[in-house]
Every structure is written in structure tokens, then in C-alpha cells.
Amino acid sequence: EHYLKKMLRDLDFLREIPEASSCLGSECPFHRNPFLLPLSVDDLAWYHPISTPKDDERSRKMATTVWKDVHIGRVRRAAFVVLLDEFHRLNSSPRIDCKISDKDWIYYPNGLSHGVLRSVKFYPPSLTEEDLTQFTSLVDPPAEAIVAIGCARLLLDSVGDDVTNKLLFLTKPILLKIIRLPIADLSKKISSFNPLHRADSKIVRIVYPFVMHERMDPKAMNPAEVSAQMMYLSTWLRGLVSREANVDYARNLTVDVGKIFADLDARANRAKVSKSSKLSNEMMLSRATKATTEDDVHKENEHLKPRTNQSVQTDAIQLPVLDELPSPQK
């Protein structure tokens, strides 16, 4: 039997040994926990130090464990390899095509449908050039699309050295510049992505505050406003960044991400208002033109009406009126 598969249940027997629970703590799970840490291999692989109650609880558990001196980053990467192996054994097709039916994107209380969650932890969505162009070709794309595509390009090394060499933090102009780059290279990088490839730590630190911002949480996105492709891409980005991040990434933010999102929203809203105003003006002009045309046709019809009755009436008025007809002469 493949040991990466066997190790997930290899230490289940320890739950029957009181000394093990006494040493490792009553909260330590033994099933799917080959590293004997307070977190199972599933929680460990996706553990990241952001400020939410659930993750604060994870941090508390990690700080009080007898293994608190362990290099958590290395153990997390090992946990990811174990889960990636399991994922490939259970799924003949590891990637999920974005062109799936709407029912597969139904939101459950804990997020995306289970099929999407299984794949999104390891692979980006199978986005084609056509899928990406529908966003990059817009004059003012939605803020979520700009951030998702921009951060994906940086993490997949799909931008030029002229951008990355001098990049210290992201700004609105840089994001708008990145999203306008040719899309073919990004599509190729997505299709050939290797989950075991580690992203550049410098880039992870730069994109972390954007990817982990509340606006990029798929559970907070409105499916009527944000496409399924961007939900999937954002979910994958958050999983990738959380594996590589450390606690300093969440604490030392050098840019106001909320303001950048607000600026991108304002830009998109101005475009919507301009487009709506233009459409409204076109409709008003069309109605005015139609009314003028109908009025002209009405006047033309009046002009072309026959005047026979009027002539007859005039002639009749000019005729003498006789009270009695003259009697015939003999």
C-alpha cells in the first residue's frame, strides 16, 4: 500500500493510549494526523495567520503544543504534499473546467460546492484566452477581476521583469497596467501550473493583503455581480497565498488596500454611469426622432387628402334658393 495513503490513518491507534493523550493534549486529533500536532493534516495544510476567530484558535493551539519549536512552514508544506497525493488518487481529472453549469456554483453554508473545493485547493481554474479576454477587454473591469487577474499574473510569473524587478507594493496604476498585458502567456501558465512549485516569497508578501482582503472572499461575493471564473480564481489564489504566508504578512501592511478597491469601484461606476447616460440620451433622441417623423407623416397625409367635398359645398352655397319651382308655360 502507498505509504502517503497509509500514513493518514497510521497513528489512529494512539487514541487508545492514555499516555499519548496526556502528553499531546486532549485536543490533539489522532486520525489524519501523521505529524501529531494539534491540527489535523487537513487544517494544517491550509492554516494561515490572519485575524479571524477560527485562525486565532489555531494559533493558540500551535503556541501551546509540545512541538511549538517545530518549523511550521516545512510541516505545512509536507501536509500539502500528502493531501495532493490523496487528491490525485481520488480524482481522475484534477482540474475543473470553468464552463460548468450554474448548479455547480451553488453556495453552501461553508462556501463553494464540494467538487469545486476539492480542486480549487490545488489547481487554478482552466481559464482560456477567451475566458480572460472577456474581462481584460473591458474599458473598466470589476475591481475583483482586476485584482484576481493581476495577482495571478504576478504569482505565476506572467509579467515582465520591468514590473517585478522594481515592484515594492501594488497600486491602482500598476494593477491596471498588468491587466492590459497580452493574455496568451497567462493562459499557458495556468494550464501548466504545478502545485508543488513554490511562489516567490517577495511576490506573495506583495499580493497577500489584496488576495486575503474581504472583497476577495468568494463567500462574500455576489454571484449576480462577480462571475464564476473570478470566484474560482480568487479561491485558488487564497489557498496558494495562505500556504506560503507567515504571520508578518498579515501584520505589516504597507498599502491601504481598501482605498485601492474603492478607487477601482469608482472608476467602474463612472464607466457604468457614462454608459447608462449615453444609452439614455440615445433612447431620448430615438424617441424624439420617431415623434418628429410621425408628425411629419401626419402633416403630409393631411396635405394629400382630397378636397372634393369642399368644392361641392362651395358650389352649393352659390346656387340660388327657390321656394317654389316655376310652373311650365302653356
Disulfide bonds with the S-S distance in Angstrom:
none
